[in-house]
Each structure stands twice: as C-alpha cells, then as structure tokens.
Amino acid sequence: MKLSTDHVDSDSGRSPSKDEKGLGVEQGEFETLGHGELPPDPDAHLSPEERAAIDRKLVWKLDLRLTNIGNAKLDGLEKSLHITGGQYNACLSIFFVSYALFEPLTNVLLKRLRPSIFIPIIMTLWGITMVTMGLTHNFQGMMAARFFLGVAEAGLFPGINYYLSCWYRRDEFGIRAAIFFSAAAVSGSFGGLLAAAIGKMGGIGGVRYGGTFLGALGIYPCIANTIAWAANNTEGVYKRGITLGFVIGWGNLNGVVSSNIYQASDAPLYRQGHGIVLGYMTIFLLGGSMLQYTLLKQENAKRRSGGRDYWAEGKTEKEVEALGDTRPDFIYTL
C-alpha cells in the first residue's frame, strides 16, 4: 500500500517514518501482530530481479558494517540506528573497555588451551559478533555487540604476538611482529577502500590523506617495536603472556580517550584531538621510551659488572634458570 506524505497516524499523531513508508506499512502495524504471526512481505509485489537487487544492497550494507564502525558512520550509521554523536562515541569506547580488561587474561587461556584450540575459538566468536553488529537496529544493540566484540577480539593481537615470541629468537621477533601488525593495517586500509566504494562516497572531502599517511608512517612502527621490546625483555611463559596483555591492553584502553576527544564540532581540523594525541606521544611515547632505555642501559651495566651476581648466590642451576629475566646474566634488549 502506498502512503502519502501527509498521512498521519491516528494513535501517535505523527507521520510514519521514512523506513515505514519504504516498507509500505502503516505506523505501528508490526506492533499489532499476534504471537507467531509474520508481518506482510514488503517485497511481495516485486519481481525476482528487483528482490535480488534489494538483497545485494543489503549484503553490501552488512559488508560495510563488518569492515569498520567508522566506515559505517560515513555511510549513515548514526541515522539508521537513530543515535546521537555522544552515543556513537560511547559505542566506540565500550569496545576498548572490554578489550583492555580481557587482554591480560586471554594469554593465560592461550597457554592453558593451546593456540590450535584457543585462536580458532576466539576467531569464530569474533566473526559471530561482527555479524550481529550488522544486524543491530538501535543504540542498546550496538553497545552490547561492541562490548562482546572487545571480549572476543581481546585474545587475538596479544595472543599472536605471544605465540610468535615463543617461536622466534629475541633478535628475530621484532620484524615478525611488525609484519603481523602491518598486515592488519593493510587489511584495514583495503577495508576502508571497500567501504568507500560500497558507500559511494564520491565527492565527500575533508580527509587529508597525506597527513594520515605520515602519521601512520610514524605511529605504526612504534607499536610493533613496543610489543617486541616488552616481549624480548620479559622471560617466563606466563609472565611474558600477561605482560604483553597489559602492554597492549593499556594501549587499547587509551582508545576510550581517542574515541571522545574528536568531536564533530571540531571538524574539519580537530585541533583539540590532534593536540591531545601529540601531547600523549611526546610525553609517553618519546619520554617513556627515553626513560626506559636509560634505566635498562644502567641495569645492563650493573649486570655486566657483576653487581647483580648476589641474586644467584646459594641457588641451584635450575633455580637460577627459574629467575627468568631477573637472572644476573640476562641482558635487556635496548
């Protein structure tokens, strides 16, 4: 049934929504259905070719949701879910909360269950959760999906890096971690291009690709190097796994900050967001790295000079080996 634009629902006193007009049903018609009854097929009057075309559009929309929530926003996520800018930021933030909380625990499970069991399980759960994201229709559903997405995804990145650190020597691990992280970044880039094509963004501007490229060029290597640095300087199966979980979890927890400092009102330059990120990088990335380097260099000098030999006094060879990175002969990677 075709509705006119001036039709008003007799119960609510307002016009039907755009979605209801597109479906060809009256306002509130779905709510009047009895238990077990199905709503009328809005595509019943269409030809098989027209129905197939609608199905293809739906699949493309789902693909867009699966790729990245940021890409989905560009193609009308806020409008389709009827959420505000603040609620969108909350959906971004809740992912990082669950992600960071569960990361330290996942590497313990990885060791307990074995990688061949643990990694396929979390990838399956991750995929299921991503599909449910594409099926959400309101703020509450998206919040729940994003929270459980963080739970499912928490074990992958620290787990893979921990797994790699068990197979490669300390001088080999860094490049492998960088390759893995770069592969994830490249796949995300192609996902963005795919989403752009799907969304037919065409002339939408304001994206400064050159600045984004330069920023990624400086930031991405630091992430892989930080993970490799922490893994190489931590010895012991569980200690290394939990340490990697905390390091990566802390980094991802700051995603809560970045999800809320870029406000739509600051577009297109986003001076506040860029300024805070620049301050973070200067104080923690540059300053923290310099402090870490200095302290580890001093500790290495003490160990080389025999200043830590007393840690091994009175201990058997097996007990000394169990000291891990606190062994007097363990030299930190700088």
C-alpha positions in Angstrom: 0.0 0.0 0.0 1.4 3.4 -0.9 1.3 6.1 1.7 1.0 9.8 1.0 3.5 12.2 2.6 0.7 13.9 4.6 -0.7 10.8 6.2 -0.8 11.0 10.0 -1.0 8.0 12.3 -4.2 8.2 14.3 -2.7 6.9 17.6 0.6 8.8 17.8 -0.4 11.9 15.9 2.8 11.9 13.8 3.6 10.9 10.2 5.0 7.5 9.5 8.8 7.3 9.4 10.8 7.1 6.2 11.5 3.4 6.8 7.8 2.6 7.3 7.0 4.4 4.1 9.6 2.4 2.3 8.2 -0.8 3.6 4.7 0.1 2.6 3.1 -0.5 6.1 1.2 1.7 8.5 2.8 3.2 11.6 2.7 0.6 14.4 1.4 -2.2 12.1 4.2 -4.5 13.3 3.3 -3.9 16.9 -0.3 -5.2 16.4 0.8 -8.6 15.2 -0.2 -11.6 17.4 2.3 -14.1 18.8 3.8 -16.2 16.0 2.3 -14.0 13.2 4.6 -12.7 10.5 4.4 -9.2 9.1 3.4 -8.7 5.5 6.1 -9.2 2.9 7.0 -5.7 1.8 8.7 -7.1 -1.4 5.7 -9.3 -2.4 4.9 -7.0 -5.4 8.5 -7.0 -6.7 9.9 -9.1 -9.5 12.6 -11.7 -8.7 15.2 -9.4 -10.3 14.1 -6.5 -8.1 14.2 -8.6 -5.0 17.7 -9.8 -5.9 18.8 -6.2 -6.3 17.5 -5.4 -2.9 19.2 -8.4 -1.4 22.5 -7.3 -3.0 22.2 -3.9 -1.4 21.5 -5.4 2.0 24.6 -7.6 1.7 26.7 -4.6 0.8 25.4 -2.7 3.8 26.3 -5.7 6.0 29.8 -5.8 4.5 30.2 -2.2 5.3 29.2 -2.8 8.9 31.6 -5.8 9.1 34.5 -3.7 7.8 34.7 -0.9 10.4 32.3 1.1 12.5 34.0 4.3 11.4 33.3 3.5 7.8 29.8 2.6 8.6 29.4 6.0 10.3 30.3 7.7 7.0 27.5 5.8 5.3 24.8 6.8 7.7 25.2 4.5 10.7 24.0 7.2 13.2 20.9 7.9 11.1 20.0 4.3 10.6 20.4 3.4 14.3 18.8 6.8 15.5 21.8 7.6 17.7 23.4 10.8 18.6 27.1 11.8 18.3 27.6 11.1 22.0 26.0 7.7 21.7 28.3 6.9 18.8 31.3 7.8 20.9 30.0 5.5 23.6 29.8 2.7 21.2 33.4 3.3 20.2 34.5 3.5 23.9 32.8 0.4 25.2 34.8 -1.8 22.8 38.1 -0.6 24.3 37.0 -1.2 27.8 36.2 -4.9 27.4 39.2 -5.3 25.0 41.6 -3.9 27.6 40.1 -5.7 30.6 40.2 -9.2 29.0 43.6 -8.9 27.2 45.8 -9.9 30.2 43.6 -12.9 30.9 43.5 -14.2 27.3 47.2 -15.2 27.2 46.7 -17.3 30.2 43.9 -19.1 28.4 46.1 -19.4 25.3 48.6 -21.3 27.3 46.0 -23.5 29.0 44.0 -24.4 25.9 46.9 -24.4 23.3 46.9 -21.9 20.4 45.4 -24.5 18.0 42.3 -24.5 20.1 42.1 -21.0 21.5 42.8 -18.9 18.4 40.1 -20.7 16.2 37.6 -20.4 19.1 38.0 -16.6 19.5 38.1 -16.0 15.7 34.8 -17.9 15.4 33.2 -15.9 18.3 34.7 -12.7 16.8 33.0 -13.4 13.4 29.7 -14.2 15.0 29.8 -10.9 17.0 30.7 -9.0 13.9 27.7 -10.4 12.1 25.4 -9.4 15.0 26.8 -5.8 14.7 25.4 -5.7 11.2 22.0 -6.8 12.5 21.6 -4.2 15.3 18.9 -1.6 14.9 19.3 0.6 18.0 21.9 2.0 20.4 21.5 -0.7 23.0 22.1 -3.5 20.5 25.2 -1.8 19.1 26.6 -1.2 22.6 26.1 -4.9 23.5 27.6 -6.0 20.2 30.6 -3.7 20.6 31.3 -4.9 24.2 31.3 -8.6 23.3 33.4 -7.8 20.2 36.0 -6.5 22.6 35.8 -9.6 24.6 36.2 -11.9 21.6 38.9 -9.8 19.9 41.0 -9.3 23.1 42.8 -12.6 22.7 44.0 -12.3 19.1 46.5 -9.5 18.9 48.4 -10.2 22.2 47.9 -13.9 21.6 49.5 -13.9 18.2 52.4 -11.8 19.4 52.9 -14.0 22.4 52.8 -17.1 20.1 55.4 -15.5 17.8 57.6 -14.7 20.7 57.7 -18.4 21.7 59.0 -19.4 18.2 61.5 -16.7 17.3 64.7 -15.5 18.9 64.8 -12.1 20.5 66.6 -10.6 17.5 64.1 -12.2 15.1 60.9 -11.4 16.8 60.7 -7.6 16.2 60.4 -7.9 12.4 57.8 -10.7 12.7 55.7 -8.6 15.0 56.0 -5.7 12.6 54.9 -7.9 9.6 51.9 -9.1 11.5 50.8 -5.6 12.6 51.4 -4.2 9.1 49.3 -7.0 7.6 46.4 -5.9 9.9 46.9 -2.3 9.0 46.9 -3.1 5.3 43.8 -5.1 5.6 42.1 -2.3 7.4 43.2 0.1 4.6 41.6 -2.1 2.0 38.5 -2.4 4.1 38.3 1.4 4.1 38.6 1.5 0.4 36.0 -1.2 0.0 33.7 0.7 2.4 34.2 3.9 0.4 33.2 2.1 -2.8 30.2 0.4 -1.2 29.0 3.7 0.3 29.6 5.6 -3.0 31.1 8.5 -1.1 32.2 10.1 -4.3 32.8 13.7 -3.7 32.9 13.7 0.1 36.0 15.6 1.1 37.8 16.8 4.2 40.1 13.7 4.5 43.7 14.7 4.5 45.2 11.5 3.2 48.8 12.9 3.1 48.7 13.8 6.8 47.1 10.4 7.7 49.8 8.6 5.8 52.6 10.5 7.5 51.0 9.9 10.9 50.6 6.2 10.3 54.2 6.1 9.0 55.4 7.3 12.4 53.0 5.6 14.7 52.6 2.1 13.4 56.3 1.1 13.6 56.3 2.3 17.2 53.5 -0.1 18.1 55.3 -3.1 16.8 58.6 -2.0 18.3 56.9 -1.5 21.7 55.4 -5.0 21.7 58.7 -6.6 20.6 60.6 -4.6 23.2 58.3 -5.8 26.0 58.3 -9.4 24.9 62.1 -9.6 24.4 62.7 -8.2 27.9 60.3 -10.5 29.7 61.2 -14.1 30.4 58.9 -16.8 31.7 55.9 -18.3 29.9 53.1 -16.8 32.0 55.0 -13.6 32.8 55.5 -12.7 29.2 52.0 -13.5 28.2 50.4 -11.4 31.0 52.9 -8.6 30.4 52.0 -8.5 26.7 48.4 -8.4 27.7 48.9 -5.5 30.0 51.0 -3.5 27.5 48.6 -4.0 24.6 45.6 -3.6 26.8 46.8 -0.3 28.2 47.4 1.0 24.6 43.9 -0.1 23.6 42.4 1.4 26.8 43.5 4.8 25.5 41.2 4.2 22.6 38.5 5.3 25.1 40.3 8.7 25.1 40.7 9.0 21.4 37.0 8.0 20.8 35.9 11.0 22.8 38.4 13.8 22.0 37.4 14.1 18.3 34.1 15.9 18.4 32.1 16.7 15.4 32.0 20.3 16.4 35.8 20.5 15.9 35.7 19.4 12.3 37.4 19.7 9.9 40.8 20.5 11.7 40.1 18.7 15.0 42.7 20.8 16.8 41.8 19.5 20.2 42.0 15.9 19.3 45.3 16.3 17.4 46.8 18.3 20.3 45.9 15.8 22.9 47.3 12.9 20.8 50.5 14.9 20.1 50.9 15.5 23.8 50.4 11.8 24.6 53.0 10.9 22.0 55.6 13.4 23.3 55.2 12.6 27.0 54.6 8.8 26.9 56.0 7.6 23.6 59.1 9.7 23.4 59.6 10.5 27.0 58.7 7.0 28.2 61.0 5.3 25.6 63.9 7.5 26.6 63.4 6.7 30.3 63.0 3.0 29.6 66.2 3.0 27.5 68.2 4.8 30.2 67.0 2.6 33.0 67.6 -0.6 31.1 71.1 0.5 30.0 72.0 1.3 33.6 70.7 -2.2 34.7 72.7 -3.9 31.9 75.9 -2.1 33.1 75.4 -3.4 36.6 74.8 -7.0 35.5 77.9 -6.9 33.2 80.0 -5.6 36.1 78.8 -8.4 38.4 76.7 -6.1 40.5 73.7 -8.5 40.4 75.6 -11.7 40.9 74.4 -12.0 44.5 70.9 -12.7 43.2 72.1 -16.2 42.2 74.1 -17.0 45.3 73.1 -20.2 47.1 70.8 -21.2 44.2 71.0 -24.3 42.1 71.3 -24.1 38.3 67.6 -24.9 38.0 66.6 -22.2 40.5 68.8 -19.6 38.7 67.1 -20.5 35.4 63.7 -20.0 37.0 64.6 -16.4 37.8 63.9 -15.6 34.2 64.7 -12.0 33.3 66.0 -11.4 36.9 68.9 -13.7 36.3 72.2 -11.9 36.7 73.3 -12.9 33.2 70.1 -11.8 31.5 70.9 -8.7 29.4 68.0 -6.5 28.3 67.4 -5.6 24.7 67.9 -1.8 24.1 
